[in-house]
Amino acid sequence: MMRRFYCTAGAGMEDLLAEEVKNNLCGTEVEQISGRVFFCSNAHLHTVTQLKSAERLFLLLCKAPPISLPNNPAKAAVVIQQSIVGDADTWKRNVLTWTTLQGELQDRHQRGQKRQREEDEILNVDATSTNSLNSNIHLGKDPPSFRVSCRCSGIIARSYTSQRLSRIIGMAIKEKLGWKVDLREPILEVNVYLSDDHCIVGMPLLKHPLASRHYMKHNGLRSTIAWAMTSLCPKQLNDCVILDPMCGVGAVLLEAAQECSNTVFLGMDTDMTQLQKAAENVKAAGMEGRVHLLQCSAMGVDKHFTIVFCYHLFSTF
Ligand SMILES: C[S@@+](CC[C@H](N)C(=O)[O-])C[C@H]1O[C@@H](n2cnc3c(N)ncnc32)[C@H](O)[C@@H]1O
């Protein structure tokens, strides 16, 4: 089934994300604006969640030209009712799609857990689960709970704060659809982005950002940036060693290790605390056999390496 999604992306990452969507998801109608990439795809949602350069993933409900809001809140509510909330049937259809997508992920997650339990029974260890799904996806007969998160910029932001707009849009949805507001643990979240160029409405498909890798117990360089660096590296490398001479907590090493499966990696750092964190990340990613760590200064490297990744913020004194 063809669904329309969008992902948020860090500054300058939009091109890479658009490429990834086309290459890995056979995405169509790929369109990018600053900080967001829109696309259609009939890929399984699990495959969509494997995007490496995206920050967050949303089901797109509406992408429309910018709206202008009167200063009077009552009049603004009328405009919001017409241009953002629209008709109830469209919301019902979108919520159904969102629920179906959640079901796809839940099925996959449960199958994964079952397989994990079977493996753990053989190994006799406790099963652990990654909980990135929206936990309560069952929409019964009762109206679902929801909250609105609105971000605005440009002319609208001069008259309205994001918080105030979230409240006005929330009230309009409540009135139109009869949903219950729950600011703490809603079933549905509605994200609205209003700028001088766009009016975008979506619902996040995961609780956690795609950019939060489950194995990064300690965060260093943002994983999307680390992946962008490693995407420059040829994939078909054999029998070579790739070096990160200032590896920190190992973000680049781990992104690269997943991209180049026939390669061994060496991470060096002078700071033992960083190396200990890197070791925990490497272990969580199950990469102990392929990513090796060494306490050593980059200044002392005298061996030849096929590729050297280096990300370091130099300061001048
Ligand atoms: C910005 S972090 C590197 C980020 C890392 N590439 C990653 O993937 O997360 C910089 C690291 O360089 C290390 N460093 C600084 N000078 C160094 C040197 N001469 N040799 C090796 N490591 C060094 C610091 O200890 C720090 O952990």
The ligand as a Tripos MOL2 file, in Angstrom:
@<TRIPOS>MOLECULE
LIG
   27    29     1     0     0
SMALL
NO_CHARGES

@<TRIPOS>ATOM
      1 C1         34.9110   14.9380   18.5390 C.3       1 LIG1
      2 S1         35.5510   13.4720   19.3080 S.3       1 LIG1
      3 C2         35.6200   12.3770   17.9850 C.3       1 LIG1
      4 C3         34.2610   11.8420   17.5760 C.3       1 LIG1
      5 C4         34.3480   10.4580   17.0350 C.3       1 LIG1
      6 N1         35.0220   10.3780   15.7610 N.3       1 LIG1
      7 C5         32.9970    9.7610   16.9750 C.2       1 LIG1
      8 O1         32.7660    9.0080   16.0330 O.co2     1 LIG1
      9 O2         32.1350    9.9320   17.8900 O.co2     1 LIG1
     10 C6         37.2860   13.8710   19.4870 C.3       1 LIG1
     11 C7         38.1110   12.8160   20.2190 C.3       1 LIG1
     12 O3         39.4820   13.0140   19.8650 O.3       1 LIG1
     13 C8         40.2660   12.5910   20.9680 C.3       1 LIG1
     14 N2         41.6200   13.1230   20.7750 N.ar      1 LIG1
     15 C9         42.0780   14.3930   20.8940 C.ar      1 LIG1
     16 N3         43.3950   14.4650   20.5770 N.ar      1 LIG1
     17 C10        43.7930   13.2120   20.2350 C.ar      1 LIG1
     18 C11        45.0100   12.6350   19.7910 C.ar      1 LIG1
     19 N4         46.1150   13.3480   19.6460 N.pl3     1 LIG1
     20 N5         45.0400   11.3160   19.5160 N.ar      1 LIG1
     21 C12        43.9280   10.5600   19.6410 C.ar      1 LIG1
     22 N6         42.7430   11.0230   20.0700 N.ar      1 LIG1
     23 C13        42.6670   12.3530   20.3670 C.ar      1 LIG1
     24 C14        39.5190   13.1190   22.1700 C.3       1 LIG1
     25 O4         39.8380   12.3780   23.3340 O.3       1 LIG1
     26 C15        38.0440   12.9110   21.7390 C.3       1 LIG1
     27 O5         37.5390   11.7060   22.2510 O.3       1 LIG1
@<TRIPOS>BOND
     1     1     2 1
     2     2     3 1
     3     2    10 1
     4     3     4 1
     5     4     5 1
     6     5     6 1
     7     5     7 1
     8     7     8 2
     9     7     9 1
    10    10    11 1
    11    11    12 1
    12    11    26 1
    13    12    13 1
    14    13    14 1
    15    13    24 1
    16    14    15 ar
    17    14    23 ar
    18    15    16 ar
    19    16    17 ar
    20    17    18 ar
    21    17    23 ar
    22    18    19 1
    23    18    20 ar
    24    20    21 ar
    25    21    22 ar
    26    22    23 ar
    27    24    25 1
    28    24    26 1
    29    26    27 1
@<TRIPOS>SUBSTRUCTURE
     1 LIG1         1 GROUP 0 **** ****
